[in-house]
Amino acid sequence: MNNNTKLKTQAQAVVHFIEQLDIEMVDTLLDDTLEYQDMDKDIFINKLGHAFNEFIESGDTCLNSTKGFCDSVICNY
């Protein structure tokens, strides 16, 4: 996503800031009352932040997302 792209939905914004390794913005965008990956938001954000730091420490400045799908038998996507 380039700097001229408008983020039209919260989901697009979350993906964008994950790609940018911006844990503060992801934290801001996610609902405090929901669980993510079957854990409270604060625990999820902490673990995601550690993962972001590993990417950053390895020299990554951003991530690239690609469209795909889950083929798990328990996944409804």
N, CA, C and O atoms as a GROMACS GRO file, in nm:
protein
  308
    1MET      N    1   0.085  -0.116   0.000
    1MET     CA    2   0.000   0.000   0.000
    1MET      C    3   0.090   0.124   0.000
    1MET      O    4   0.178   0.136   0.086
    2ASN      N    5   0.070   0.214  -0.094
    2ASN     CA    6   0.155   0.332  -0.097
    2ASN      C    7   0.095   0.443  -0.013
    2ASN      O    8  -0.016   0.430   0.038
    3ASN      N    9   0.169   0.554   0.002
    3ASN     CA   10   0.125   0.663   0.089
    3ASN      C   11   0.000   0.733   0.038
    3ASN      O   12  -0.066   0.804   0.115
    4ASN      N   13  -0.036   0.715  -0.090
    4ASN     CA   14  -0.154   0.780  -0.145
    4ASN      C   15  -0.281   0.696  -0.128
    4ASN      O   16  -0.390   0.744  -0.159
    5THR      N   17  -0.268   0.574  -0.081
    5THR     CA   18  -0.382   0.485  -0.065
    5THR      C   19  -0.460   0.522   0.060
    5THR      O   20  -0.403   0.537   0.168
    6LYS      N   21  -0.590   0.538   0.044
    6LYS     CA   22  -0.677   0.568   0.158
    6LYS      C   23  -0.722   0.437   0.222
    6LYS      O   24  -0.762   0.343   0.153
    7LEU      N   25  -0.715   0.432   0.353
    7LEU     CA   26  -0.761   0.316   0.426
    7LEU      C   27  -0.909   0.336   0.454
    7LEU      O   28  -0.947   0.426   0.528
    8LYS      N   29  -0.993   0.252   0.393
    8LYS     CA   30  -1.138   0.272   0.399
    8LYS      C   31  -1.205   0.197   0.514
    8LYS      O   32  -1.314   0.234   0.556
    9THR      N   33  -1.140   0.093   0.564
    9THR     CA   34  -1.201   0.015   0.670
    9THR      C   35  -1.100  -0.006   0.783
    9THR      O   36  -0.980   0.010   0.765
   10GLN      N   37  -1.152  -0.044   0.898
   10GLN     CA   38  -1.065  -0.074   1.010
   10GLN      C   39  -0.975  -0.194   0.977
   10GLN      O   40  -0.858  -0.196   1.012
   11ALA      N   41  -1.032  -0.293   0.908
   11ALA     CA   42  -0.954  -0.411   0.871
   11ALA      C   43  -0.836  -0.372   0.781
   11ALA      O   44  -0.724  -0.421   0.800
   12GLN      N   45  -0.860  -0.285   0.684
   12GLN     CA   46  -0.751  -0.238   0.597
   12GLN      C   47  -0.645  -0.166   0.679
   12GLN      O   48  -0.525  -0.182   0.654
   13ALA      N   49  -0.688  -0.087   0.775
   13ALA     CA   50  -0.594  -0.014   0.858
   13ALA      C   51  -0.510  -0.109   0.944
   13ALA      O   52  -0.389  -0.090   0.957
   14VAL      N   53  -0.573  -0.210   1.001
   14VAL     CA   54  -0.499  -0.308   1.083
   14VAL      C   55  -0.394  -0.378   0.997
   14VAL      O   56  -0.279  -0.389   1.038
   15VAL      N   57  -0.433  -0.424   0.879
   15VAL     CA   58  -0.337  -0.490   0.790
   15VAL      C   59  -0.223  -0.394   0.755
   15VAL      O   60  -0.106  -0.432   0.760
   16HIS      N   61  -0.257  -0.270   0.720
   16HIS     CA   62  -0.156  -0.171   0.683
   16HIS      C   63  -0.054  -0.152   0.796
   16HIS      O   64   0.067  -0.153   0.771
   17PHE      N   65  -0.101  -0.136   0.920
   17PHE     CA   66  -0.008  -0.110   1.030
   17PHE      C   67   0.066  -0.235   1.074
   17PHE      O   68   0.175  -0.224   1.131
   18ILE      N   69   0.011  -0.353   1.051
   18ILE     CA   70   0.090  -0.476   1.071
   18ILE      C   71   0.202  -0.479   0.969
   18ILE      O   72   0.316  -0.511   1.003
   19GLU      N   73   0.171  -0.448   0.844
   19GLU     CA   74   0.274  -0.443   0.740
   19GLU      C   75   0.383  -0.342   0.776
   19GLU      O   76   0.500  -0.364   0.744
   20GLN      N   77   0.347  -0.233   0.841
   20GLN     CA   78   0.442  -0.129   0.878
   20GLN      C   79   0.513  -0.160   1.011
   20GLN      O   80   0.595  -0.080   1.057
   21LEU      N   81   0.481  -0.274   1.072
   21LEU     CA   82   0.538  -0.315   1.200
   21LEU      C   83   0.514  -0.210   1.309
   21LEU      O   84   0.600  -0.185   1.393
   22ASP      N   85   0.396  -0.150   1.306
   22ASP     CA   86   0.360  -0.041   1.397
   22ASP      C   87   0.265  -0.094   1.505
   22ASP      O   88   0.143  -0.086   1.491
   23ILE      N   89   0.323  -0.147   1.611
   23ILE     CA   90   0.243  -0.211   1.715
   23ILE      C   91   0.154  -0.111   1.788
   23ILE      O   92   0.045  -0.147   1.833
   24GLU      N   93   0.198   0.014   1.801
   24GLU     CA   94   0.117   0.113   1.870
   24GLU      C   95  -0.014   0.139   1.794
   24GLU      O   96  -0.120   0.149   1.856
   25MET      N   97  -0.007   0.150   1.663
   25MET     CA   98  -0.128   0.174   1.585
   25MET      C   99  -0.218   0.050   1.583
   25MET      O  100  -0.340   0.064   1.588
   26VAL      N  101  -0.159  -0.069   1.577
   26VAL     CA  102  -0.240  -0.191   1.583
   26VAL      C  103  -0.313  -0.195   1.717
   26VAL      O  104  -0.432  -0.225   1.722
   27ASP      N  105  -0.242  -0.164   1.824
   27ASP     CA  106  -0.302  -0.161   1.957
   27ASP      C  107  -0.417  -0.061   1.962
   27ASP      O  108  -0.522  -0.089   2.021
   28THR      N  109  -0.398   0.055   1.903
   28THR     CA  110  -0.502   0.158   1.902
   28THR      C  111  -0.625   0.112   1.824
   28THR      O  112  -0.738   0.142   1.865
   29LEU      N  113  -0.605   0.042   1.715
   29LEU     CA  114  -0.716   0.004   1.628
   29LEU      C  115  -0.798  -0.114   1.679
   29LEU      O  116  -0.918  -0.123   1.652
   30LEU      N  117  -0.735  -0.204   1.752
   30LEU     CA  118  -0.806  -0.324   1.798
   30LEU      C  119  -0.892  -0.292   1.920
   30LEU      O  120  -0.856  -0.210   2.004
   31ASP      N  121  -1.006  -0.358   1.927
   31ASP     CA  122  -1.104  -0.340   2.034
   31ASP      C  123  -1.051  -0.401   2.164
   31ASP      O  124  -1.015  -0.518   2.169
   32ASP      N  125  -1.048  -0.320   2.271
   32ASP     CA  126  -0.999  -0.367   2.401
   32ASP      C  127  -1.083  -0.479   2.461
   32ASP      O  128  -1.034  -0.554   2.544
   33THR      N  129  -1.209  -0.490   2.420
   33THR     CA  130  -1.299  -0.587   2.482
   33THR      C  131  -1.301  -0.723   2.412
   33THR      O  132  -1.366  -0.816   2.458
   34LEU      N  133  -1.229  -0.735   2.300
   34LEU     CA  134  -1.229  -0.860   2.224
   34LEU      C  135  -1.103  -0.940   2.250
   34LEU      O  136  -1.002  -0.888   2.298
   35GLU      N  137  -1.111  -1.069   2.217
   35GLU     CA  138  -0.994  -1.156   2.221
   35GLU      C  139  -0.941  -1.173   2.080
   35GLU      O  140  -1.017  -1.166   1.983
   36TYR      N  141  -0.812  -1.194   2.070
   36TYR     CA  142  -0.746  -1.215   1.942
   36TYR      C  143  -0.660  -1.340   1.955
   36TYR      O  144  -0.579  -1.352   2.046
   37GLN      N  145  -0.680  -1.435   1.861
   37GLN     CA  146  -0.610  -1.564   1.868
   37GLN      C  147  -0.634  -1.631   2.003
   37GLN      O  148  -0.542  -1.690   2.061
   38ASP      N  149  -0.757  -1.622   2.053
   38ASP     CA  150  -0.798  -1.683   2.180
   38ASP      C  151  -0.721  -1.632   2.301
   38ASP      O  152  -0.697  -1.707   2.395
   39MET      N  153  -0.681  -1.505   2.299
   39MET     CA  154  -0.616  -1.444   2.415
   39MET      C  155  -0.662  -1.300   2.431
   39MET      O  156  -0.704  -1.236   2.334
   40ASP      N  157  -0.653  -1.249   2.553
   40ASP     CA  158  -0.689  -1.111   2.577
   40ASP      C  159  -0.605  -1.020   2.488
   40ASP      O  160  -0.493  -1.054   2.452
   41LYS      N  161  -0.661  -0.905   2.455
   41LYS     CA  162  -0.593  -0.813   2.363
   41LYS      C  163  -0.454  -0.776   2.413
   41LYS      O  164  -0.360  -0.775   2.333
   42ASP      N  165  -0.438  -0.747   2.542
   42ASP     CA  166  -0.307  -0.703   2.590
   42ASP      C  167  -0.201  -0.812   2.574
   42ASP      O  168  -0.086  -0.782   2.544
   43ILE      N  169  -0.239  -0.936   2.594
   43ILE     CA  170  -0.144  -1.047   2.574
   43ILE      C  171  -0.112  -1.062   2.426
   43ILE      O  172   0.004  -1.080   2.389
   44PHE      N  173  -0.214  -1.054   2.341
   44PHE     CA  174  -0.194  -1.063   2.196
   44PHE      C  175  -0.101  -0.953   2.148
   44PHE      O  176  -0.008  -0.980   2.072
   45ILE      N  177  -0.125  -0.830   2.191
   45ILE     CA  178  -0.042  -0.717   2.149
   45ILE      C  179   0.102  -0.736   2.196
   45ILE      O  180   0.196  -0.706   2.123
   46ASN      N  181   0.119  -0.786   2.317
   46ASN     CA  182   0.253  -0.811   2.370
   46ASN      C  183   0.328  -0.913   2.284
   46ASN      O  184   0.444  -0.892   2.248
   47LYS      N  185   0.261  -1.023   2.250
   47LYS     CA  186   0.324  -1.127   2.168
   47LYS      C  187   0.351  -1.077   2.026
   47LYS      O  188   0.456  -1.105   1.969
   48LEU      N  189   0.255  -1.003   1.970
   48LEU     CA  190   0.275  -0.947   1.836
   48LEU      C  191   0.390  -0.847   1.837
   48LEU      O  192   0.470  -0.843   1.743
   49GLY      N  193   0.398  -0.767   1.942
   49GLY     CA  194   0.508  -0.671   1.954
   49GLY      C  195   0.644  -0.740   1.957
   49GLY      O  196   0.739  -0.691   1.897
   50HIS      N  197   0.652  -0.854   2.028
   50HIS     CA  198   0.778  -0.930   2.030
   50HIS      C  199   0.812  -0.980   1.889
   50HIS      O  200   0.928  -0.976   1.847
   51ALA      N  201   0.711  -1.028   1.818
   51ALA     CA  202   0.734  -1.076   1.680
   51ALA      C  203   0.781  -0.960   1.592
   51ALA      O  204   0.875  -0.976   1.513
   52PHE      N  205   0.716  -0.843   1.604
   52PHE     CA  206   0.758  -0.726   1.527
   52PHE      C  207   0.903  -0.692   1.558
   52PHE      O  208   0.980  -0.663   1.466
   53ASN      N  209   0.941  -0.696   1.686
   53ASN     CA  210   1.079  -0.664   1.724
   53ASN      C  211   1.178  -0.761   1.662
   53ASN      O  212   1.288  -0.720   1.623
   54GLU      N  213   1.142  -0.888   1.652
   54GLU     CA  214   1.230  -0.985   1.587
   54GLU      C  215   1.251  -0.950   1.440
   54GLU      O  216   1.363  -0.957   1.390
   55PHE      N  217   1.144  -0.911   1.372
   55PHE     CA  218   1.157  -0.869   1.232
   55PHE      C  219   1.247  -0.746   1.222
   55PHE      O  220   1.337  -0.740   1.138
   56ILE      N  221   1.223  -0.648   1.308
   56ILE     CA  222   1.298  -0.523   1.305
   56ILE      C  223   1.446  -0.549   1.334
   56ILE      O  224   1.534  -0.495   1.267
   57GLU      N  225   1.474  -0.633   1.436
   57GLU     CA  226   1.612  -0.666   1.470
   57GLU      C  227   1.683  -0.742   1.359
   57GLU      O  228   1.806  -0.740   1.350
   58SER      N  229   1.606  -0.809   1.273
   58SER     CA  230   1.663  -0.882   1.159
   58SER      C  231   1.683  -0.791   1.038
   58SER      O  232   1.731  -0.835   0.934
   59GLY      N  233   1.645  -0.663   1.053
   59GLY     CA  234   1.665  -0.568   0.946
   59GLY      C  235   1.544  -0.538   0.861
   59GLY      O  236   1.552  -0.459   0.766
   60ASP      N  237   1.430  -0.599   0.893
   60ASP     CA  238   1.309  -0.571   0.816
   60ASP      C  239   1.252  -0.436   0.855
   60ASP      O  240   1.254  -0.398   0.973
   61THR      N  241   1.202  -0.363   0.758
   61THR     CA  242   1.138  -0.234   0.784
   61THR      C  243   0.989  -0.240   0.759
   61THR      O  244   0.915  -0.151   0.800
   62CYS      N  245   0.944  -0.346   0.692
   62CYS     CA  246   0.801  -0.365   0.669
   62CYS      C  247   0.778  -0.510   0.628
   62CYS      O  248   0.871  -0.583   0.596
   63LEU      N  249   0.652  -0.550   0.629
   63LEU     CA  250   0.611  -0.682   0.583
   63LEU      C  251   0.522  -0.663   0.461
   63LEU      O  252   0.460  -0.559   0.444
   64ASN      N  253   0.517  -0.763   0.376
   64ASN     CA  254   0.430  -0.760   0.259
   64ASN      C  255   0.322  -0.866   0.275
   64ASN      O  256   0.352  -0.984   0.296
   65SER      N  257   0.198  -0.824   0.266
   65SER     CA  258   0.089  -0.921   0.276
   65SER      C  259   0.052  -0.971   0.137
   65SER      O  260   0.069  -0.902   0.037
   66THR      N  261   0.001  -1.092   0.134
   66THR     CA  262  -0.049  -1.149   0.009
   66THR      C  263  -0.185  -1.210   0.037
   66THR      O  264  -0.212  -1.258   0.147
   67LYS      N  265  -0.270  -1.207  -0.064
   67LYS     CA  266  -0.401  -1.268  -0.048
   67LYS      C  267  -0.385  -1.419  -0.042
   67LYS      O  268  -0.299  -1.477  -0.109
   68GLY      N  269  -0.467  -1.480   0.037
   68GLY     CA  270  -0.463  -1.625   0.052
   68GLY      C  271  -0.588  -1.672   0.122
   68GLY      O  272  -0.684  -1.596   0.139
   69PHE      N  273  -0.587  -1.797   0.163
   69PHE     CA  274  -0.701  -1.849   0.235
   69PHE      C  275  -0.654  -1.958   0.329
   69PHE      O  276  -0.546  -2.015   0.312
   70CYS      N  277  -0.736  -1.986   0.428
   70CYS     CA  278  -0.708  -2.092   0.523
   70CYS      C  279  -0.777  -2.219   0.475
   70CYS      O  280  -0.896  -2.217   0.443
   71ASP      N  281  -0.703  -2.327   0.469
   71ASP     CA  282  -0.764  -2.452   0.423
   71ASP      C  283  -0.782  -2.552   0.537
   71ASP      O  284  -0.799  -2.672   0.513
   72SER      N  285  -0.780  -2.503   0.660
   72SER     CA  286  -0.802  -2.587   0.775
   72SER      C  287  -0.948  -2.632   0.778
   72SER      O  288  -1.037  -2.558   0.737
   73VAL      N  289  -0.972  -2.751   0.827
   73VAL     CA  290  -1.110  -2.802   0.834
   73VAL      C  291  -1.192  -2.727   0.938
   73VAL      O  292  -1.315  -2.730   0.933
   74ILE      N  293  -1.127  -2.658   1.033
   74ILE     CA  294  -1.201  -2.585   1.135
   74ILE      C  295  -1.212  -2.435   1.103
   74ILE      O  296  -1.270  -2.359   1.180
   75CYS      N  297  -1.158  -2.394   0.991
   75CYS     CA  298  -1.158  -2.254   0.951
   75CYS      C  299  -1.276  -2.228   0.858
   75CYS      O  300  -1.303  -2.307   0.767
   76ASN      N  301  -1.347  -2.117   0.879
   76ASN     CA  302  -1.462  -2.089   0.793
   76ASN      C  303  -1.430  -1.985   0.684
   76ASN      O  304  -1.520  -1.922   0.630
   77TYR      N  305  -1.302  -1.967   0.653
   77TYR     CA  306  -1.264  -1.869   0.550
   77TYR      C  307  -1.221  -1.941   0.424
   77TYR      O  308  -1.186  -1.876   0.325
   0.00000   0.00000   0.00000
